[in-house]
Amino acid sequence: MMMTFLMFPLLVLGGGGISNELLDYLQTSSYWESRNMTPSVDLLIASIDQQPKAEDISDLIKQLGSNEFAQREAASEKIATKGPGVIPQLRKATKSDDPEVADRAERLIKQLSSGDVDPLVHKLMVIRTLGEMKDAKAVAALKPLLESKEAFVPMYAARAIASIEGKEWSPPAPDMAVYEKDLWMMPKGVKMVAQMTASPSGAFNWMAALKNVQNPFGGQQDPKAMIKEVQSGVMQALGYVGNVRIDGLTFGLSGDPDNNTGFMVLIVRGQYDHKKLAAVAAQQGMAVTETEGFKTLAMEQEFKVILVSDQLLVLVGGPNGNVLPMKEVIAALKTGKGTLHEDEEMAALIGGVDRKGGGWAAAVMTPTYKQVEWFKPFDTITLSRKMDKDVAHFTIKASGKNARKIGNAVEKFNADLDEARRDLTEQGAAAFIPKPFIDFMSSIKTQQNGTEVTMTASMSAKAEDLIGSMMFPFMMMRGGFGDGGAEPIIPPCR
């Protein structure tokens, strides 16, 4: 579960259109099915009422034990519309000598409250569902939530209101000054740095993604089973850590990642419950310690996770856990300033990169990096990304000193690229390779100008294209679909 949480940033890095929020990957229908509930507008409005009314339902509770099934069902449906104010009466009913009354009361309590689900996740799903239902009478109940201090709630309420009123909703723009600060919190010794920002995009459209599933075995597997298993995994993650949103990442890699002094630093901005994550880590046997006022998780010896706040997390790792730059990173978190600026070559390279497109990278090529054949003749490489609706355009620039060696490297790269493209045209190959990546490889173009090389490429950034096309390979790595273990169950929060 902890690795699921820490791998989530990689999903965000995939493209500008991929949602940056864990809850977005849970289908509304899957959630309410897991609650054994068909939501109504009135019930959902009642569940977010700040002062729910405590209506007398004693007669309806008696009808829960009726000899007539239809009357029992009708009583359950009526109680479900009364809102959470009747939960205290239902709690008393769970102690009834009539097992039918007790059982129905227990199920109604779960319907009218978060039950065994993270309460905030439940509230967010209520708000989202009201937005999807587009009933105007929900607006009055949602407007007070715009001033809520709860995480995620104001944004969900604003998006739901916009949906009901038929207006376009735009998330707030990222504060680039914050990410500029994160960049310079990196420690000296970092020779490759990358940054990515993301914006909430709303609930993920799994039905659209289903159309892009690559299934080389034809009808032997039901792609819908993939979605069912993925939904189960998402709900389990939500049950443990609650909702998670990643607004931006800043990644730094030292110049010697292959030896015992190498390291990486990942600064994650967003929203999560750092206390809940620490509790889950402790339950799973991880060492949770206090490091100069910050909760720190030890993932074996190679990785340390610093839970700075509900908006900031830092991961520090490397092949030798004893030499990680923990002191430098902790000092930067306290002062707001690292030591990367002392590296004049890195500072100058970063200063020349277009950092306005929400995604960029820069690297001063070290002997370790140059072990990759294509990189040998280059001294610096930069990457920048620009978004054009649902397409991400990438520009890579590399420079060195020896034009002949650079030309040889470009020639070899193009030859390898052509061979890869030919492989993609072989019968059956495309069944295993996601179409967005085939299109990406087809779009790559390189141009040499003396000692400089420019490469351009484009990729669909639509979440449904990227994730849908990757679902079959992902499920194959998981070992297939099995009939068991795919039920959408949210475990209790602990």
C-alpha positions in Angstrom: 0.0 0.0 0.0 2.8 2.4 0.8 4.5 1.8 -2.6 1.1 2.5 -4.2 1.1 5.9 -2.5 4.7 6.7 -3.5 4.4 5.5 -7.1 1.4 7.7 -7.7 3.7 10.6 -8.7 4.8 8.6 -11.7 1.2 8.6 -13.0 1.1 12.3 -12.8 4.3 12.6 -14.8 2.8 10.8 -17.7 1.2 13.9 -19.3 -0.7 17.1 -18.7 -4.1 15.5 -19.1 -3.7 12.8 -16.5 -5.6 13.5 -13.3 -3.5 14.3 -10.3 -5.9 13.1 -7.7 -6.4 9.6 -6.5 -10.2 9.9 -6.0 -10.6 10.9 -9.7 -9.8 7.3 -10.6 -12.8 5.9 -8.6 -16.0 5.7 -10.6 -19.0 7.2 -9.0 -21.1 4.1 -9.8 -18.4 1.8 -8.2 -18.4 3.8 -5.0 -22.2 3.7 -4.5 -22.3 0.0 -5.5 -19.8 -0.6 -2.7 -22.1 1.1 -0.3 -25.1 -1.0 -1.5 -26.9 2.3 -2.2 -28.7 4.1 -5.0 -28.2 7.8 -4.1 -30.9 10.4 -4.5 -30.5 14.1 -4.6 -32.5 14.6 -1.4 -30.5 12.0 0.4 -27.2 13.5 -0.7 -28.3 17.0 0.2 -29.4 15.8 3.6 -26.0 14.1 4.2 -24.1 17.4 3.8 -26.6 19.5 5.8 -24.7 21.3 8.6 -27.5 20.7 11.1 -29.4 17.6 10.1 -33.0 17.3 11.4 -33.8 14.6 13.9 -37.2 13.5 12.6 -39.1 10.8 14.5 -39.0 7.6 12.5 -40.2 5.1 15.1 -43.1 4.0 13.0 -40.9 3.4 10.0 -38.4 1.4 12.2 -41.3 -0.9 13.2 -42.1 -1.4 9.6 -38.6 -2.7 9.0 -39.7 -5.9 10.7 -43.0 -6.2 8.7 -44.0 -9.6 7.5 -44.4 -8.1 4.0 -41.2 -7.7 2.0 -42.6 -4.8 0.0 -43.4 -2.9 3.2 -39.9 -3.6 4.7 -38.4 -2.3 1.4 -40.6 0.8 1.4 -39.7 1.6 5.0 -36.0 1.3 4.2 -36.3 3.6 1.2 -38.2 6.2 3.2 -35.7 6.2 6.1 -32.9 6.6 3.6 -34.3 9.9 2.5 -34.4 11.3 6.0 -30.7 12.1 6.2 -28.0 11.5 8.9 -30.2 13.2 11.6 -32.0 9.9 12.2 -28.8 7.8 12.8 -29.1 7.9 16.6 -32.6 6.3 16.3 -31.2 3.7 13.9 -28.3 2.9 16.3 -30.9 1.9 18.9 -32.7 -0.2 16.3 -29.5 -2.2 15.7 -30.1 -3.7 19.2 -33.6 -4.9 18.3 -34.5 -8.5 19.1 -35.8 -8.7 15.5 -32.8 -9.6 13.4 -34.5 -8.2 10.3 -34.9 -4.8 12.0 -31.3 -4.8 13.4 -29.8 -5.8 10.0 -31.7 -3.2 8.0 -30.9 -0.5 10.6 -27.2 -1.4 10.4 -27.3 -1.1 6.6 -29.1 2.2 6.7 -26.5 3.7 9.1 -23.9 2.9 6.5 -25.9 4.5 3.8 -26.6 7.6 5.8 -23.0 8.1 7.1 -19.5 7.3 5.9 -19.7 4.1 7.9 -16.4 2.2 7.4 -15.2 4.6 4.7 -12.9 7.6 5.2 -15.4 10.3 6.2 -13.8 12.9 4.0 -13.7 10.5 1.0 -17.5 9.9 1.5 -18.2 13.6 1.7 -16.3 14.3 -1.5 -18.1 11.5 -3.3 -21.4 13.1 -2.1 -20.4 16.4 -3.5 -19.2 15.0 -6.8 -22.3 12.9 -7.3 -24.5 16.0 -6.7 -22.6 17.8 -9.4 -23.1 14.9 -11.8 -26.8 14.8 -11.1 -27.1 18.4 -12.1 -30.1 19.2 -9.9 -30.4 22.9 -9.3 -31.8 22.5 -5.8 -28.4 21.1 -4.7 -26.7 24.5 -5.2 -28.0 26.0 -2.0 -26.5 23.1 0.0 -23.2 23.2 -1.8 -22.5 27.0 -1.6 -21.6 27.0 2.1 -19.0 24.4 1.4 -17.1 27.0 -0.7 -15.9 28.4 2.6 -15.0 25.1 4.2 -11.6 24.6 5.8 -11.6 20.8 5.0 -9.1 19.6 2.5 -10.4 19.3 -1.1 -14.0 20.3 -0.1 -14.1 23.9 -1.5 -12.7 22.8 -4.9 -15.1 19.9 -5.1 -18.0 22.2 -4.2 -17.0 24.8 -6.8 -16.7 22.2 -9.5 -20.1 20.6 -8.6 -21.8 24.0 -8.7 -20.3 24.8 -12.1 -21.5 21.5 -13.4 -25.0 22.1 -12.2 -25.1 25.6 -13.6 -23.7 24.5 -16.9 -20.5 26.6 -16.5 -17.0 25.7 -17.3 -14.8 25.2 -14.2 -11.1 26.0 -14.2 -8.8 25.0 -11.3 -6.7 27.7 -9.7 -3.4 28.2 -11.5 -0.3 26.8 -9.7 1.8 29.3 -7.8 5.0 29.0 -9.7 6.9 31.0 -7.0 6.4 27.9 -4.8 8.0 25.6 -7.3 10.8 28.0 -7.9 11.5 27.8 -4.2 11.3 24.0 -4.3 13.8 23.9 -7.1 16.5 25.8 -5.1 15.9 23.6 -2.0 17.8 20.9 -3.8 21.3 20.0 -2.4 24.5 20.7 -4.2 25.6 17.5 -6.1 22.4 17.3 -8.1 23.3 17.2 -11.8 19.9 16.3 -13.2 16.7 18.2 -12.1 13.1 18.0 -13.4 9.9 19.6 -12.5 6.2 19.0 -13.4 3.0 20.7 -12.3 -0.5 19.3 -12.7 -4.1 20.5 -12.3 -7.2 18.7 -11.2 -9.1 17.4 -14.2 -12.2 15.8 -12.6 -13.4 12.2 -12.5 -11.6 9.9 -14.9 -13.8 8.5 -17.8 -13.2 4.8 -17.6 -15.7 4.0 -20.3 -13.7 6.1 -22.7 -10.5 4.4 -21.6 -12.0 1.0 -22.1 -12.2 1.7 -25.8 -8.4 2.0 -25.9 -7.6 -1.2 -24.1 -5.0 -3.3 -26.0 -6.1 -6.9 -25.7 -3.9 -9.2 -27.9 -6.0 -12.3 -26.9 -9.2 -11.1 -28.4 -12.2 -12.4 -26.5 -10.2 -14.5 -24.0 -10.3 -11.7 -21.4 -13.0 -9.3 -20.5 -11.5 -5.8 -20.4 -14.2 -4.8 -17.9 -12.6 -7.1 -15.5 -9.6 -4.9 -15.6 -11.6 -1.9 -14.5 -13.3 -3.9 -11.7 -9.9 -4.9 -10.3 -8.5 -1.4 -10.7 -11.5 0.1 -8.9 -11.0 -2.4 -6.1 -7.3 -1.3 -5.8 -8.3 2.4 -5.8 -10.9 2.0 -3.1 -8.5 0.0 -0.9 -5.9 2.8 -1.3 -8.5 5.4 -0.4 -9.5 3.3 2.6 -6.0 3.4 4.0 -4.6 6.8 3.2 -7.7 8.9 2.1 -7.7 11.1 -0.9 -4.3 12.3 -2.3 -3.7 15.1 -4.8 -0.3 15.9 -6.3 0.0 19.4 -7.6 3.6 19.3 -8.6 6.9 17.4 -8.4 10.5 18.5 -8.2 13.1 15.8 -8.8 16.8 15.9 -8.4 19.4 13.2 -9.2 23.0 13.3 -8.2 25.8 13.0 -10.8 26.9 9.6 -9.5 23.7 7.5 -9.1 25.5 4.2 -9.8 27.9 4.2 -6.8 27.5 4.3 -3.0 27.4 8.1 -2.8 24.6 8.7 -5.3 21.2 9.9 -4.3 17.9 11.3 -5.5 15.5 13.8 -4.0 11.8 14.1 -4.8 9.8 17.1 -3.5 6.0 16.5 -3.8 3.5 19.3 -3.4 -0.2 18.6 -3.0 -2.7 17.5 -0.4 -2.8 14.4 1.7 -3.2 13.4 5.4 0.4 13.1 6.7 -0.7 11.7 10.1 -2.8 9.0 8.5 0.0 8.0 6.2 2.4 7.8 9.2 -0.1 5.6 11.0 -0.5 3.3 8.0 3.3 3.0 7.7 3.7 2.1 11.3 1.0 -0.6 11.0 2.9 -2.1 8.1 6.1 -2.3 10.2 8.0 0.7 8.9 10.1 2.7 11.2 8.5 6.1 12.0 10.8 8.5 13.7 11.0 12.2 14.5 13.8 14.0 12.6 14.3 17.5 13.8 10.6 18.1 14.2 9.5 16.1 11.0 8.0 12.7 10.9 10.2 10.4 8.9 9.5 7.0 7.4 12.3 4.5 6.7 11.6 2.4 3.6 14.3 -0.3 4.3 17.7 1.4 4.3 17.7 3.1 0.9 14.8 5.5 1.2 13.6 8.1 3.7 10.2 9.8 3.5 9.9 13.1 5.2 6.2 14.0 6.0 6.6 17.7 6.2 2.9 18.7 6.3 -0.4 17.8 4.7 0.8 19.8 1.6 4.4 18.7 1.4 6.3 15.4 1.3 10.0 14.7 0.5 11.5 11.4 -0.6 15.3 11.0 -0.3 16.9 7.8 -1.5 20.0 6.1 -2.9 22.0 2.8 -3.1 23.6 3.6 0.3 21.2 4.8 3.0 24.0 5.8 5.3 25.2 8.6 3.0 21.9 10.2 2.0 21.9 14.0 2.2 19.3 14.1 5.0 20.9 16.9 6.9 21.1 19.1 3.8 17.5 18.4 2.9 16.2 19.0 6.5 18.1 22.3 6.7 16.6 23.4 3.3 13.1 22.6 4.6 13.7 24.7 7.7 15.4 27.7 5.9 13.6 27.4 2.5 17.0 27.4 0.7 19.3 24.6 -0.4 22.8 24.6 -1.9 22.1 23.8 -5.5 22.6 27.5 -6.4 26.3 27.1 -5.5 26.8 24.9 -8.6 27.2 27.7 -11.2 27.1 25.4 -14.2 23.8 23.9 -13.1 22.4 27.3 -12.2 23.3 28.7 -15.6 21.8 25.7 -17.4 18.5 25.9 -15.5 18.3 29.6 -16.1 18.3 29.0 -19.9 15.4 26.4 -19.8 11.8 27.4 -20.7 10.1 26.6 -17.4 6.7 28.1 -18.2 5.1 25.0 -19.8 4.5 23.0 -16.6 7.2 20.5 -17.3 10.9 20.7 -17.9 14.3 19.0 -17.1 18.0 19.9 -17.2 21.1 17.8 -16.8 24.9 18.4 -16.8 26.2 15.2 -18.2 28.5 13.4 -15.8 30.7 10.3 -16.6 28.0 8.2 -15.0 25.3 9.6 -17.3 27.5 9.2 -20.3 27.5 5.5 -19.8 24.4 5.6 -22.0 25.7 5.3 -25.5 23.6 8.1 -27.0 24.7 10.6 -24.3 28.5 10.2 -24.6 29.3 13.2 -26.7 27.0 15.6 -24.9 27.8 18.0 -22.0 24.3 19.3 -21.3 20.8 18.2 -22.1 17.5 20.1 -21.5 13.9 19.3 -22.0 10.8 21.5 -22.0 7.1 20.7 -22.4 4.3 22.8 -23.8 0.6 21.8 -23.7 -1.7 22.4 -26.7 -5.2 21.2 -25.6 -4.8 17.4 -25.3 -1.4 17.1 -26.9 2.0 17.5 -25.1 4.8 18.8 -27.2 8.4 18.1 -26.1 11.6 19.8 -27.1 15.0 18.3 -26.1 18.2 20.2 -26.7 21.6 18.7 -26.3 25.0 20.3 -26.8 28.6 19.1 -26.7 32.1 20.0 -28.1 32.8 17.5 -30.9 30.4 17.8 -33.9 31.7 14.6 -35.5 31.0 12.5 -32.4 27.7 14.2 -32.0 26.8 13.4 -35.6 27.7 9.7 -35.0 25.5 9.6 -31.9 22.6 11.1 -33.8 23.0 8.7 -36.7 23.0 5.8 -34.3 20.0 7.1 -32.4 18.1 7.5 -35.7 19.0 4.0 -36.8 17.8 2.5 -33.5 14.7 4.6 -33.8 14.0 3.3 -37.3 14.5 -0.2 -36.2 12.1 0.3 -33.3 9.5 1.8 -35.7 9.8 -1.2 -38.0 9.3 -3.6 -35.0 6.1 -1.8 -34.3 4.7 -2.6 -37.7 5.3 -6.3 -37.3 2.2 -8.4 -37.0 0.9 -8.5 -33.4 3.4 -6.1 -32.0 0.9 -3.2 -31.8 -1.3 -5.3 -29.6 1.2 -5.0 -26.8 2.3 -1.4 -27.3 -0.1 1.4 -26.3 -1.1 3.5 -29.3 -0.1 6.8 -27.8 3.5 5.5 -27.5 3.5 4.3 -31.1 2.3 7.8 -32.2 5.0 9.3 -29.9 7.8 7.3 -31.5 6.5 8.2 -35.0 6.6 11.9 -34.1 10.2 12.0 -33.0 12.4 14.3 -35.2 16.1 15.2 -34.7 18.1 18.1 -36.2 21.8 18.7 -35.8 23.4 22.1 -36.0 27.1 21.8 -35.4 27.6 20.9 -31.8 23.9 21.2 -30.9 21.0 18.8 -31.5 17.3 19.5 -31.2 14.8 16.8 -30.9 11.0 17.3 -31.0 8.1 14.9 -30.3 4.5 15.0 -29.4 2.2 12.7 -27.4 -1.5 12.6 -26.6 -2.0 13.8 -23.1 -5.6 12.7 -22.7 -5.8 10.6 -19.6 -8.2 8.1 -21.3 -5.7 7.5 -24.1 -2.7 7.0 -21.9 -4.2 5.0 -19.1 -6.7 3.0 -21.2 -4.0 1.9 -23.6 -1.8 0.8 -20.8 -4.4 -1.2 -18.9 -3.9 -4.6 -20.6 0.0 -4.7 -20.1 -0.5 -3.5 -16.5 -3.0 -6.3 -15.7 -0.8 -8.8 -17.4 2.1 -7.8 -15.1 -0.4 -8.2 -12.2 -0.8 -11.8 -13.3 -4.1 -11.8 -15.0 -7.6 -11.1 -13.8 -8.8 -13.8 -11.5 -12.3 -14.0 -10.4 -11.4 -13.5 -6.7 -10.2 -10.4 -4.9 -11.8 -8.0 -7.3 -14.9 -7.1 -5.3 -15.1 -3.3 -4.6 -14.6 -3.3 -0.8 -13.3 -0.3 1.1 -11.4 -1.5 4.2 -11.9 0.3 7.5 -9.8 3.4 8.2 -7.2 2.5 10.9 
